[in-house]
Amino acid sequence: MRLVPQARYWAAMVEESATPDLVELMRDTFEAVNRGDLDAVMKFFAPDAVWEAVSLGTSFEGVPAIRGFFEDWLGPYEDYEMQPDEILDLGGGVVFVVTRFTARPVGSAGGGMTRRRPLVFTWAEGLVARVTAHPDSIDEARAAAERLAEERG
């Protein structure tokens, strides 16, 4: 079948709209975290996704393990917010995020803590396949994410 120019245009538009906007999906993910809606957060992850916590020297494999990690990590905090300061779609399903985590421990009367952390998300078929929480500097983590995007190109 040969497409006329107008039909090719519409076919390209349909294909383009089927590609998820990873930046928007990342924003939706952070909104779900901030609502405390872990059921919604886990819907963004592939069943066999991996969350690599480099600073802890471990990783969590599969949605139940990732959910358990989130529950253990966020449980000690009365208030928390994960705010993305930067979200970059680097191509190849790689998204680089600098997140600012602000939290106040349960029972704490004073102010809480704030940490900035670079995260690299690898998406496949509209779902998060892997997250690497880098302990490195933001610039080093960005460079690693850019290399990964080139490899996946």
Secondary structure, DSSP 4 states (H G I P E B T S, - for coil): ----HHHHHHHHHHHHHHS--HHHHHHHHHHHHHHT-HHHHHTTEEEEEEEEEGGGTEEEESHHHHHHHHHHHHTTEEEEEEEEEEEEEEETTEEEEEEEEEEEETT--S--EEEEEEEEEEEETTEEEEEEE--S-HHHHHHHHHHHHHHH-
